[in-house]
Amino acid sequence: MTRWFPRILPILFLALHLFPAAAPAQALLPGTGGGGGSSQEETAAADAGGGDLDALLEVLQDDEARQRLIDALATAEGTGDGEATGDTAAEGDTAAEGDAAAEDAESFASPDFHGFAQQAAEVMTGLANDLRTRSAALLTDVQRLASLPEVLSQDRRDRIMHEAPRLLATIIATVAIYRLLRMLARALVKPPETRSIRRVAIAVTVQSLLRAAGLILAWVAGYGLASAFGGGTVAVVQAYYLNAFLLVGAFTAVLSLFVSYSPRDVTFSGMAREIDTTIFRCVKRVGGLLIYTLVAVVPIARVWTNFTIAASLRSVLLTVTLIMALLAIRRMHKVIQSWLEQKKAEQARQSKAQGEDGEEDEFANVVSDTTQTIWNKAWPPLAAIYVITCYWIAITRPYDMLDVLGKATLWSLGALVLFLACLRILGKAGHAAMPVPSGKGRLLQLFVERVNGFLPTLSVLAGLAGIIAAIVIGLAAWNLAHFERVMEADRLWGLATALIIVLVALAIWAAISAWIDDRLTSTAPMRTVSARQRTLLSLARNAITIAVIVFAGMMALSELGINIAPLIAGAGVIGLAIGFGAQKLVQDIITGVFIQLENAINEGDVVTVAGISGAVESLTIRSVGIRDLSGTYHLVPFSAVDTVSNFMRRFSYHVEVAGVSYDTDIDLARKAMFEAFDNVKKGEFGAFILEGLEMHGVVGLGDSSVNIRARIKTLPGQQWGVGRAYTEEMKKVFDSYGIEIPFPHRELKMPGELFERLHEMAATRRDTITSTATRVEDPDPAHRPRPLGPEAGPDRDEGPDDS
């Protein structure tokens, strides 16, 4: 077996020991059950009716079986007497046991340890006895089957020779017809080109209906042929086989919904073809052998031989089925583990080649990988425990098999399907996202985008909740947990209600956030958003987010049974402590509230606060974010704001102060300024100008200029663009009128002697440079340096008289 099988052997032994061993009388009469007079067994015996009487008559007619029954009853009577004697003796041994416990107090730290050790020893002793008894019984069954030709009477041999050919013909006919119909069904149904959920579901449904129709037709044809072979009647052995054939076909049809050996079959499985083929063949062989054994082989053996031979055959075939099931579990685990390792390595290579995917949820991936790893290691031991438990019940309590195993298996299958579905959800949780609808409205698209933000986390929670539910259902199926008590638990429904509250809160937040974003980013011509609306919507989104978190959290905690009154009181105390300890924070919030009430700042405004000027990029109830002209981002808390200067209210002015020289005609300068304004108003900036040029006239006489001031009224925020255009146009008009824009001049005066000496020094320096330059040979006269002497022409230095 695999590595895990030796580890679970003690668990398997303990599980087997939990079921009582069959009494000797039940070993001879497997049909009588092993419950010891329970109400279920009495009901089953009453329903059995004449079948039990027939079985008893067969045993009584067989000398060997009758003697074994007498011995078994005698043994059971002796055991009962012994138990009564033991009860009597137990009263006399109480004092001795008390003395022994007192003597052992020094050897053991706790009397519980001694009791546990004794109980464990008794369990292991009983387990060894049960295994030895079961092995001896199995060996006896094999020997009984080996001696079958010797014990069969001539009448039974004649019956077998008469009915066996008809049974064989029925088997060949039903199998051939079913195979033919299956080939026709595969030809009609083709696998879909794309594995979308809708197409796969349609293909699987059509395929299942065709398979069911073929199975029923083959079953009906088998009954018709059996009736034809028997002269209008169907033999009992043929009926047994046909019923088993129908059950095996139904089992295979259900199995084919999930896995199949043929690549032409469509299944819901997303595993590799090798995995599907291995699982299908292993499960079909084990399930088919079990169904044929219980429904056909053992009943037919009971008809052809006797009750004892049928019981032995049943025991041997169930043991063979157990071995095949354990080997199938080992093979499936090996193949699935290999496929998962290859898939994981391939995903690692793809991730390394493509880089990190930012859209994946890391938390969801970690939870999915951890759960998948635990399941891969846990399912083989669980499957082995299930198979051995079913075997033990089938051997020791055959009448309880349908009641216990039937219900438990169905519930276990339901829990397994739920568990695997949740594992698939966890595997896809990292990429969980709803498709964004196109052409359905921008609001719906934004809502879906918000939902996709927390959908991976919700998928993980849903998957974990489903796994827990599957585990509870699986434990309840085997009476290891009380499903009714779990469903009646107030905490469970409180948790479910809390989860619903959280989901509703998330949906409300996503809807409101999507609506706000739709309003803020709308490009519709009739839905322009002002700066005030952007500011209020942003603040509203923050406030609604906080409100949703607080109220949803309080309601969820209340549903979980937590008293929220102390939490509210504690929040008030914490608020007072924060108010006293963080006064700046409180001042920030209060100042921010009044700034918003007075509409002093909005997003997109150009303001000056705390000595910083720039455009407002973000605005909260506590601070304002400003981007200045150089691109630096400033976060200014409102507690540092004493004055708010907003350049974006109602209208703005561009103030132009033009300086002209003192010899410029003032009227001409005014005319030029009006002309420049007219040119600007005719251009692209004319739409931003609200009024005509407001001329203020001469506002000052400077050191070298006469200052004339004018003002242009513009839309808010357009004064800078209009001002740049007006200044540029005014320079052009001044140049065309010859108006001089003065600039600073400096006159240097010095004594004549000093000036002459400096002039001589400069002339001497020019002569030195000229003589040096003439010695440089240049083949190209065009590239010779110009002389720096008086012969330089217009570029020469004119001397001091020209300064």
C-alpha positions in Angstrom: 0.0 0.0 0.0 1.0 3.7 0.0 2.8 5.6 2.6 -0.3 6.7 4.4 -1.8 3.2 4.8 0.4 2.0 7.6 -0.3 5.2 9.5 -4.0 4.6 9.5 -4.0 1.0 10.5 -4.6 1.7 14.2 -7.5 4.0 13.3 -8.9 1.3 11.0 -8.6 -1.3 13.8 -10.3 0.9 16.3 -13.1 1.7 13.8 -13.6 -2.0 13.1 -13.8 -2.7 16.8 -16.7 -0.3 17.2 -18.9 -2.6 15.4 -20.0 -5.8 17.3 -18.8 -9.1 15.9 -21.4 -11.5 14.5 -22.8 -14.0 16.9 -22.2 -17.7 16.0 -25.8 -18.2 15.0 -25.5 -15.2 12.7 -22.4 -16.6 11.1 -24.6 -19.5 10.0 -27.6 -17.3 9.1 -26.3 -14.1 7.7 -29.8 -13.2 6.7 -30.9 -12.9 10.4 -29.0 -9.7 11.1 -26.7 -8.8 14.0 -28.5 -6.2 16.0 -29.6 -8.4 18.8 -33.3 -7.7 18.7 -33.4 -4.1 17.7 -36.6 -2.6 16.4 -35.1 -2.1 13.0 -34.2 -5.7 12.7 -37.6 -6.9 13.9 -39.2 -4.7 11.2 -36.8 -6.1 8.6 -37.6 -9.7 9.7 -41.3 -9.0 9.6 -41.0 -7.6 6.1 -38.9 -10.6 5.0 -41.9 -12.9 5.8 -41.7 -16.2 4.1 -38.1 -15.8 2.9 -36.8 -16.2 6.4 -38.9 -19.3 7.0 -37.6 -20.8 3.8 -34.0 -20.1 4.9 -34.7 -21.7 8.2 -36.2 -24.8 6.5 -33.1 -25.1 4.3 -30.9 -25.0 7.3 -32.9 -27.6 9.2 -33.0 -29.9 6.2 -29.2 -29.8 6.0 -27.7 -32.1 8.6 -24.4 -30.2 8.8 -26.0 -26.8 9.1 -28.5 -28.0 11.6 -25.7 -29.4 13.9 -23.8 -26.1 13.6 -26.9 -24.2 14.6 -27.4 -26.4 17.6 -23.8 -25.9 18.7 -24.0 -22.1 18.2 -27.2 -21.9 20.3 -25.5 -23.9 23.0 -22.4 -21.7 22.9 -24.7 -18.6 23.1 -26.5 -20.0 26.2 -23.2 -20.8 27.9 -22.0 -17.3 27.2 -25.2 -15.9 28.8 -24.6 -18.0 31.9 -21.1 -16.9 32.1 -22.1 -13.2 31.9 -24.5 -13.7 34.8 -21.9 -15.5 36.8 -19.5 -12.7 36.1 -22.0 -10.1 37.3 -22.3 -11.9 40.5 -18.6 -12.2 41.0 -18.1 -8.6 40.1 -19.9 -7.5 43.3 -17.4 -9.5 45.4 -14.4 -8.1 43.6 -15.2 -4.5 44.2 -13.2 -4.2 47.4 -10.2 -5.9 45.8 -10.3 -3.5 42.9 -10.3 -0.6 45.3 -7.2 -1.9 47.1 -5.5 -2.4 43.8 -6.2 1.1 42.7 -4.9 2.4 46.0 -1.6 0.4 45.6 -1.2 1.7 42.0 -1.7 5.4 43.0 2.0 5.7 43.6 2.9 4.2 40.1 0.5 6.4 38.1 0.2 10.1 38.3 -3.6 9.9 37.6 -6.1 7.1 37.9 -7.5 8.1 34.5 -4.2 7.0 33.0 -4.6 3.5 34.4 -8.2 3.4 33.2 -7.3 4.5 29.7 -4.4 2.0 29.5 -6.7 -0.8 30.6 -9.4 0.2 28.1 -6.9 0.4 25.3 -5.6 -3.0 26.2 -9.1 -4.4 26.2 -9.8 -2.8 22.8 -6.6 -4.2 21.3 -7.3 -7.7 22.8 -10.8 -7.7 21.5 -9.6 -6.4 18.1 -7.1 -9.2 17.8 -9.7 -11.8 18.8 -12.2 -10.4 16.2 -9.5 -10.4 13.5 -8.6 -13.9 14.3 -12.2 -15.0 14.3 -12.9 -13.3 11.0 -9.8 -14.8 9.4 -10.7 -18.3 10.5 -14.3 -17.8 9.3 -13.0 -16.5 5.9 -10.7 -19.6 5.6 -13.7 -21.8 6.4 -15.8 -20.1 3.7 -13.0 -20.7 1.2 -12.8 -24.4 2.1 -16.6 -24.7 1.9 -16.6 -23.2 -1.6 -13.7 -25.5 -2.6 -15.8 -28.5 -1.6 -18.9 -27.3 -3.5 -18.8 -30.1 -6.2 -18.8 -32.7 -3.5 -21.8 -31.4 -1.6 -24.1 -30.6 -4.5 -26.9 -33.0 -5.0 -27.9 -34.3 -8.4 -31.1 -32.3 -8.5 -29.3 -29.1 -8.0 -26.7 -30.0 -10.6 -29.5 -30.7 -13.1 -31.1 -27.4 -12.3 -27.9 -25.5 -12.8 -27.3 -27.3 -16.2 -30.9 -26.3 -17.2 -30.9 -22.7 -16.2 -27.2 -21.7 -16.8 -27.4 -21.6 -20.6 -30.5 -19.4 -20.5 -28.8 -17.1 -18.0 -25.7 -16.9 -20.2 -27.8 -16.1 -23.3 -29.6 -13.4 -21.4 -26.2 -11.9 -20.3 -24.8 -11.9 -23.8 -27.9 -10.4 -25.3 -28.3 -7.6 -22.9 -24.6 -6.6 -23.0 -24.5 -6.7 -26.8 -27.7 -4.6 -27.1 -26.5 -2.1 -24.6 -23.1 -1.8 -26.2 -24.7 -1.2 -29.6 -27.0 1.5 -28.3 -24.1 3.1 -26.5 -22.2 3.3 -29.8 -25.2 5.0 -31.5 -25.5 7.5 -28.6 -21.8 8.4 -28.9 -22.2 9.0 -32.6 -25.1 11.4 -31.9 -23.5 13.4 -29.2 -20.2 15.2 -30.0 -18.1 17.0 -27.4 -18.5 20.8 -27.5 -15.7 22.8 -29.1 -15.6 25.2 -26.1 -16.0 24.0 -22.5 -18.5 26.7 -21.5 -20.8 25.8 -18.6 -23.9 26.0 -20.7 -22.7 23.9 -23.6 -21.2 21.2 -21.3 -24.4 21.0 -19.3 -26.5 20.6 -22.5 -24.2 17.9 -23.8 -24.1 16.0 -20.5 -27.9 16.2 -20.2 -28.4 14.9 -23.8 -25.8 12.2 -23.3 -27.4 11.0 -20.0 -30.8 10.8 -21.5 -29.5 8.7 -24.4 -27.6 6.5 -22.0 -30.7 6.0 -19.8 -32.8 5.3 -22.8 -30.3 2.7 -24.1 -30.1 1.1 -20.6 -33.9 0.8 -20.3 -34.2 -0.6 -23.9 -31.5 -3.2 -23.2 -33.2 -4.2 -19.9 -36.6 -4.5 -21.6 -35.0 -6.5 -24.4 -33.3 -8.8 -21.9 -36.6 -9.5 -20.2 -38.2 -10.2 -23.6 -35.5 -12.6 -24.6 -35.6 -14.3 -21.1 -39.3 -14.7 -21.5 -38.9 -16.1 -25.0 -36.2 -18.5 -23.9 -38.4 -19.7 -21.0 -41.6 -20.3 -22.9 -43.3 -17.2 -21.6 -41.9 -17.2 -18.1 -38.7 -15.6 -16.7 -36.6 -17.7 -14.4 -35.7 -16.4 -11.0 -31.9 -16.3 -11.8 -32.6 -14.3 -14.9 -34.6 -11.8 -13.0 -31.8 -11.5 -10.5 -29.3 -10.8 -13.2 -31.5 -8.3 -15.1 -32.2 -6.3 -11.9 -28.4 -6.2 -11.2 -27.8 -5.2 -14.8 -30.2 -2.3 -14.4 -28.6 -1.2 -11.1 -25.1 -1.4 -12.5 -26.1 0.6 -15.6 -27.7 3.3 -13.5 -24.6 3.5 -11.3 -22.4 3.8 -14.4 -24.7 6.5 -15.9 -24.4 8.6 -12.7 -20.6 8.0 -12.6 -20.4 9.1 -16.3 -21.7 12.5 -15.4 -18.4 13.3 -13.7 -15.7 11.0 -15.2 -15.5 8.7 -18.2 -13.0 6.5 -19.9 -13.9 7.5 -23.4 -12.7 10.8 -24.9 -16.0 11.1 -26.8 -18.0 11.3 -23.6 -18.7 14.7 -22.1 -18.3 15.1 -18.3 -18.2 17.9 -15.8 -14.7 16.9 -14.8 -11.9 19.3 -15.5 -9.1 16.8 -14.9 -6.8 15.1 -17.4 -8.1 12.2 -19.5 -5.7 9.8 -17.7 -7.3 10.8 -14.3 -10.8 10.4 -15.7 -10.1 7.0 -17.1 -8.4 5.7 -14.0 -11.2 6.9 -11.6 -13.9 5.6 -13.9 -12.5 2.1 -14.3 -11.6 1.7 -10.7 -14.9 2.9 -9.3 -16.9 1.0 -12.0 -15.1 -2.3 -11.3 -15.5 -2.0 -7.5 -19.1 -0.8 -7.7 -20.1 -3.3 -10.4 -18.6 -6.2 -8.5 -20.4 -5.2 -5.3 -23.8 -4.7 -7.0 -23.5 -8.0 -8.9 -22.4 -9.8 -5.8 -25.3 -8.6 -3.6 -28.1 -8.5 -6.2 -27.2 -11.3 -8.6 -24.4 -13.7 -7.6 -25.3 -14.4 -4.0 -29.1 -14.8 -4.7 -28.4 -17.1 -7.6 -26.0 -19.2 -5.5 -28.7 -19.4 -2.9 -31.2 -20.7 -5.5 -28.8 -23.2 -7.1 -27.0 -24.4 -3.9 -28.0 -23.7 -0.3 -28.0 -21.0 2.2 -24.6 -21.9 3.7 -22.8 -21.9 0.4 -24.4 -18.6 -0.6 -23.3 -17.0 2.7 -19.7 -18.3 2.2 -19.7 -17.0 -1.4 -21.0 -13.7 -0.2 -18.2 -13.4 2.4 -15.5 -14.3 0.0 -16.7 -12.0 -2.8 -17.0 -9.1 -0.3 -13.5 -9.7 0.8 -12.3 -9.6 -2.8 -14.2 -6.4 -3.3 -12.5 -4.9 -0.2 -9.1 -5.7 -1.6 -9.9 -4.4 -5.0 -11.3 -1.1 -3.4 -8.1 -0.6 -1.4 -6.0 -1.2 -4.4 -8.2 1.2 -6.4 -7.7 3.9 -3.8 -4.0 3.4 -3.9 -3.9 3.6 -7.7 -6.2 6.7 -7.9 -4.2 8.5 -5.3 -1.0 7.9 -7.1 -2.3 9.0 -10.5 -4.1 12.1 -9.0 -1.0 13.1 -7.0 1.2 12.8 -10.1 -1.2 14.9 -12.1 -1.4 17.6 -9.4 2.4 17.8 -9.2 2.7 18.2 -13.0 -0.1 20.9 -13.0 1.6 22.8 -10.2 5.0 22.7 -11.9 3.3 23.9 -15.1 1.6 26.8 -13.3 4.9 27.7 -11.7 6.6 27.8 -15.1 3.9 30.0 -16.6 4.0 32.4 -13.6 7.7 32.7 -14.0 7.5 33.3 -17.7 4.7 35.8 -17.6 5.6 37.5 -14.3 3.4 38.2 -11.4 -0.2 38.7 -12.1 -1.5 41.7 -10.3 -5.2 40.6 -10.7 -4.7 37.5 -8.6 -5.7 37.5 -4.9 -2.8 36.3 -2.8 -4.9 35.4 0.2 -7.3 33.4 -1.9 -4.4 31.5 -3.5 -2.9 30.7 -0.2 -6.2 29.4 1.2 -6.8 27.4 -1.9 -3.4 25.8 -2.0 -3.5 24.9 1.7 -7.0 23.3 1.5 -6.1 21.4 -1.6 -2.9 20.0 0.0 -4.9 18.9 3.1 -7.5 17.2 1.0 -4.9 15.4 -1.2 -3.4 13.9 2.0 -6.7 13.2 3.8 -8.9 11.6 1.2 -7.1 8.2 0.8 -7.3 7.4 4.5 -10.9 8.5 4.7 -11.8 6.4 1.6 -10.0 3.4 3.1 -11.9 3.8 6.4 -15.2 4.1 4.6 -14.5 1.0 2.5 -13.5 -1.1 5.5 -16.4 0.1 7.5 -18.8 -0.8 4.8 -17.2 -4.2 4.5 -17.5 -4.8 8.3 -21.1 -3.9 8.3 -21.9 -6.0 5.3 -20.2 -9.0 6.9 -21.5 -8.6 10.5 -24.9 -6.8 10.0 -26.2 -7.6 6.6 -29.8 -6.7 7.4 -28.6 -3.2 8.5 -26.7 -2.7 5.3 -29.4 -0.9 3.3 -30.5 1.1 6.3 -27.1 2.1 7.6 -24.9 2.0 4.5 -27.6 3.2 2.1 -28.4 6.3 3.9 -24.9 7.0 5.1 -23.4 6.5 1.6 -26.0 8.8 0.0 -25.3 11.5 2.5 -21.6 10.9 2.2 -21.8 11.3 -1.6 -23.7 14.5 -1.2 -21.1 15.8 1.3 -18.4 14.7 -1.1 -20.0 16.5 -4.1 -20.4 19.6 -1.9 -16.8 19.4 -0.7 -15.4 19.0 -4.3 -17.5 21.9 -5.5 -16.2 24.1 -2.7 -12.6 23.0 -3.5 -13.2 24.1 -7.1 -14.5 27.4 -5.9 -11.4 27.9 -3.8 -9.2 26.9 -6.7 -10.8 29.7 -8.8 -11.1 32.2 -6.0 -7.8 34.0 -6.9 -9.3 34.8 -10.4 -12.9 35.2 -9.3 -14.5 38.0 -11.2 -17.9 38.7 -12.8 -17.8 39.5 -16.5 -18.2 43.3 -16.9 -21.3 43.8 -19.1 -20.7 45.9 -22.2 -23.5 48.1 -23.6 -25.6 47.8 -20.4 -24.9 51.2 -18.9 -21.9 52.6 -17.2 -23.5 52.5 -13.8 -23.9 48.7 -14.0 -20.3 48.3 -15.2 -19.0 50.3 -12.3 -21.1 48.2 -9.9 -19.7 45.0 -11.3 -16.1 46.4 -11.0 -16.7 47.2 -7.3 -18.1 43.7 -6.7 -15.1 42.1 -8.4 -12.9 43.9 -5.9 -14.1 41.8 -2.9 -15.4 38.8 -4.9 -12.2 36.7 -4.3 -12.5 37.1 -0.5 -16.2 36.2 -0.7 -15.4 33.1 -2.8 -12.9 32.0 -0.1 -15.4 32.5 2.7 -18.1 30.7 0.7 -15.8 27.8 -0.1 -14.7 27.4 3.5 -18.3 27.6 4.8 -19.2 24.9 2.2 -16.3 22.7 3.3 -17.3 23.0 6.9 -20.9 22.1 6.0 -19.7 19.1 4.0 -17.7 17.9 6.9 -20.7 18.2 9.3 -22.9 16.3 6.8 -20.3 13.6 6.4 -20.0 13.1 10.2 -23.7 13.2 10.7 -24.2 10.5 8.0 -22.2 8.1 10.2 -23.8 9.3 13.5 -20.6 11.0 14.5 -22.3 14.3 14.8 -26.0 15.3 15.4 -27.1 17.2 12.3 -30.4 18.2 13.9 -28.6 19.8 16.9 -26.3 21.7 14.6 -29.1 23.0 12.5 -31.0 24.0 15.7 -28.0 25.9 17.1 -28.7 29.6 17.6 -25.1 30.5 16.9 -25.2 28.9 13.5 -28.2 30.9 12.3 -26.8 34.0 14.0 -23.6 33.5 12.0 -25.6 33.0 8.8 -27.6 36.2 9.5 -24.4 38.1 10.2 -23.0 37.0 6.9 -26.2 38.1 5.1 -25.9 41.5 6.8 -22.3 41.8 5.6 -23.2 40.8 2.1 -26.1 43.4 2.0 -23.8 46.1 3.3 -21.2 45.3 0.7 -23.8 45.4 -2.0 -25.1 48.8 -0.7 -21.6 50.2 -0.6 -20.8 49.0 -4.1 -24.0 50.5 -5.5 -23.5 53.9 -3.8 -19.8 54.0 -4.8 -20.6 53.1 -8.4 -23.3 55.8 -8.5 -20.9 58.4 -7.1 -18.1 57.4 -9.5 -20.6 57.5 -12.4 -21.5 61.1 -11.4 -17.9 62.1 -11.0 -16.7 60.6 -14.3 -19.7 61.3 -16.4 -18.9 62.6 -19.9 -22.5 63.3 -20.9 -23.1 66.9 -22.2 -26.1 67.5 -19.9 -24.5 66.0 -16.8 -21.5 68.3 -16.1 -20.3 68.1 -12.6 -19.2 71.2 -10.8 -16.3 71.5 -8.4 -18.7 71.8 -5.5 -20.5 68.5 -6.5 -17.2 66.7 -6.9 -16.2 67.8 -3.4 -19.5 66.9 -1.7 -19.7 63.5 -3.6 -16.2 62.6 -2.5 -16.9 63.5 1.1 -20.2 61.6 0.9 -18.5 58.5 -0.3 -16.1 58.6 2.6 -18.9 59.2 5.1 -21.1 56.5 3.7 -18.3 54.0 3.8 -17.7 54.7 7.4 -21.4 54.6 8.2 -21.8 51.2 6.4 -18.9 49.7 8.2 -20.1 50.9 11.6 -23.7 49.9 11.3 -23.1 46.6 9.5 -20.4 45.7 12.1 -22.8 46.5 15.0 -25.7 44.6 13.5 -23.4 41.6 12.7 -22.0 41.5 16.2 -25.5 41.7 17.6 -26.6 38.7 15.5 -23.6 36.8 16.8 -24.9 37.2 20.3 -22.5 39.9 21.4 -23.9 42.7 23.5 -23.1 45.9 21.6 -24.3 48.2 24.4 -20.9 48.1 26.2 -19.2 48.5 22.8 -21.2 51.7 22.2 -20.4 53.0 25.7 -16.7 52.1 25.2 -16.7 53.9 21.9 -18.0 57.0 23.6 -15.3 56.9 26.2 -12.7 56.3 23.6 -14.1 59.3 21.6 -13.7 61.5 24.7 -10.2 60.3 25.3 -9.3 61.0 21.7 -11.0 64.4 21.9 -8.8 65.4 24.9 -5.6 63.7 23.8 -5.7 64.7 20.1 -7.0 68.2 20.1 -5.4 69.0 16.8 -7.3 66.2 15.2 -10.5 67.5 16.6 -9.6 71.0 15.5 -8.9 69.7 12.0 -12.3 68.1 11.7 -14.2 71.0 13.1 -12.4 73.5 10.9 -12.9 71.2 7.9 -16.7 71.0 8.6 -17.0 74.8 8.7 -14.9 75.2 5.5 -17.3 72.8 3.7 -20.3 74.5 5.1 -19.1 77.9 3.9 -18.0 76.4 0.5 -14.6 77.9 0.8 -12.7 75.1 -1.0 -13.6 72.6 -3.7 -11.6 70.1 -5.6 -10.0 71.7 -8.6 -9.9 75.2 -7.1 -6.7 77.2 -7.1 -6.2 78.4 -3.6 -3.7 79.7 -1.1 -3.7 78.2 2.3 -1.0 78.3 5.0 1.2 80.2 2.6 1.0 77.5 -0.1 -0.6 78.2 -3.5 -1.7 75.6 -5.9 -4.6 73.4 -7.3 -6.7 71.4 -4.9 -6.3 67.7 -5.7 -7.9 66.0 -2.7 -10.1 67.2 0.0 -11.2 65.4 3.2 -12.9 66.4 6.3 -9.5 66.8 8.0 -7.0 68.1 5.4 -6.6 69.5 1.9 -4.1 68.2 -0.7 -2.5 71.0 -2.9 -0.3 70.6 -6.0 1.8 73.7 -6.5 3.3 75.1 -9.8 6.5 73.1 -9.5 4.5 69.8 -9.1 5.1 69.4 -5.4 2.1 67.9 -3.5 1.3 69.5 -0.1 -1.0 68.0 2.5 -2.2 70.8 4.8 -4.3 70.0 7.9 -7.1 72.4 8.5 -5.8 73.3 11.9 -2.9 75.1 10.1 -5.3 77.1 8.0 -6.0 80.6 9.2 -7.0 82.2 5.8 -8.3 80.6 2.6 -7.6 82.6 -0.6 -9.6 81.1 -3.4 -9.0 82.2 -7.0 -12.0 80.4 -8.4 -15.1 82.2 -7.1 -17.6 83.9 -9.5 -15.0 85.8 -11.6 -11.4 86.9 -11.7 -9.3 89.8 -12.9 -6.0 90.0 -14.8 -4.2 93.2 -13.7 -1.7 94.5 -16.3 0.8 97.3 -15.3 2.6 98.5 -18.4 5.7 100.7 -18.1 6.6 103.1 -20.9 9.5 105.6 -21.3 9.1 109.1 -20.2 9.2 110.5 -23.7 6.2 108.2 -24.8 2.8 109.8 -25.5 0.4 108.5 -22.8 -2.6 108.6 -25.0 -0.7 106.6 -27.6 0.2 104.0 -25.0 -3.5 103.8 -23.9 -4.6 103.4 -27.5 -2.0 100.6 -28.0 -3.3 98.8 -24.8 -6.9 99.0 -26.1 -5.9 97.7 -29.5 -4.0 94.7 -27.9 -7.2 94.0 -25.8 -9.3 94.0 -29.0 -6.9 91.5 -30.7 -7.1 89.2 -27.7 -10.8 89.3 -27.5 -11.0 88.3 -31.2 -8.9 85.2 -30.5 -9.5 82.0 -28.7 -9.5 83.7 -25.3 -12.4 86.0 -26.2 -14.9 83.5 -24.8 -13.3 83.8 -21.3 -13.5 87.7 -21.2 -16.6 89.0 -19.4 -16.2 92.7 -19.8 -14.2 95.3 -21.7 -10.8 96.6 -20.8 -11.0 98.5 -17.6 -8.4 101.3 -17.9 -7.1 102.8 -14.7 -4.5 105.1 -16.2 -1.2 106.2 -14.9 -0.7 104.7 -11.4 2.9 105.6 -10.8 6.1 107.3 -12.0 9.0 105.0 -11.7 12.8 105.6 -11.9 12.8 105.0 -15.6 9.2 104.4 -16.6 5.6 105.6 -16.5 3.3 102.9 -15.2 -0.1 102.5 -16.7 -2.5 100.0 -15.2 -5.5 98.2 -16.8 -7.7 95.3 -15.7 -9.5 92.5 -17.6 -12.5 90.7 -16.0 -12.5 86.9 -16.9 -14.2 83.7 -15.9 -12.8 82.2 -12.7 -9.6 80.3 -13.4 -9.0 81.9 -16.8 -7.2 85.0 -15.7 -3.8 83.5 -16.1 -4.3 82.3 -19.7 -5.9 85.6 -20.7 -3.2 87.6 -19.0 -0.4 85.7 -20.9 -2.1 86.3 -24.2 -2.7 90.0 -23.5 0.9 90.6 -22.4 2.2 89.0 -25.6 -0.2 90.9 -27.8 0.6 94.2 -26.0 4.3 93.7 -26.7 3.6 93.3 -30.4 1.4 96.4 -30.6 4.0 98.5 -28.6 6.7 97.5 -31.1 4.5 98.4 -34.0 3.9 101.9 -32.6 7.6 102.3 -31.6 6.7 102.7 -27.9 9.8 102.0 -25.9 9.5 99.8 -22.9 12.3 101.1 -20.6 14.9 99.1 -18.9 17.5 100.0 -16.3 20.5 102.2 -17.6 23.8 103.0 -15.8 26.2 105.9 -16.6 29.8 105.6 -15.6 31.9 108.9 -15.0 35.6 109.1 -14.2 38.5 111.7 -14.4 40.0 112.4 -17.9 43.6 111.3 -17.1 42.4 107.9 -15.8 40.3 107.4 -18.8 43.2 108.2 -21.2 45.5 105.8 -19.5 42.9 103.1 -19.7 42.5 103.8 -23.4 46.2 103.5 -24.0 46.3 100.2 -22.1 43.5 98.9 -24.2 45.2 100.0 -27.5 48.4 98.3 -26.5 46.5 95.1 -25.7 44.8 95.2 -29.2 48.2 95.6 -30.9 49.6 92.6 -29.1 46.6 90.4 -30.1 46.8 91.6 -33.7 50.5 90.8 -34.1 50.0 87.4 -32.7 47.0 86.6 -35.0 49.0 87.6 -38.2 51.6 84.9 -37.5 49.0 82.1 -37.8 49.0 80.6 -41.3 45.6 79.7 -42.6 45.3 78.3 -46.2 41.7 79.5 -46.4 41.5 83.3 -46.1 37.7 83.0 -45.4 38.5 81.4 -42.1 41.1 84.0 -40.9 40.2 85.8 -37.7 39.1 89.3 -38.2 41.6 91.9 -37.0 40.7 93.6 -33.7 42.4 96.9 -34.5 40.8 100.2 -35.7 40.5 98.7 -39.2 37.8 96.3 -38.1 35.2 98.6 -39.6 31.8 98.9 -38.1 32.5 96.4 -35.4 35.5 98.2 -34.1 35.6 99.8 -30.7 34.8 103.5 -31.2 36.7 104.7 -28.2 35.5 106.7 -25.2 33.8 109.4 -27.3 31.2 106.8 -28.5 30.3 105.6 -25.0 
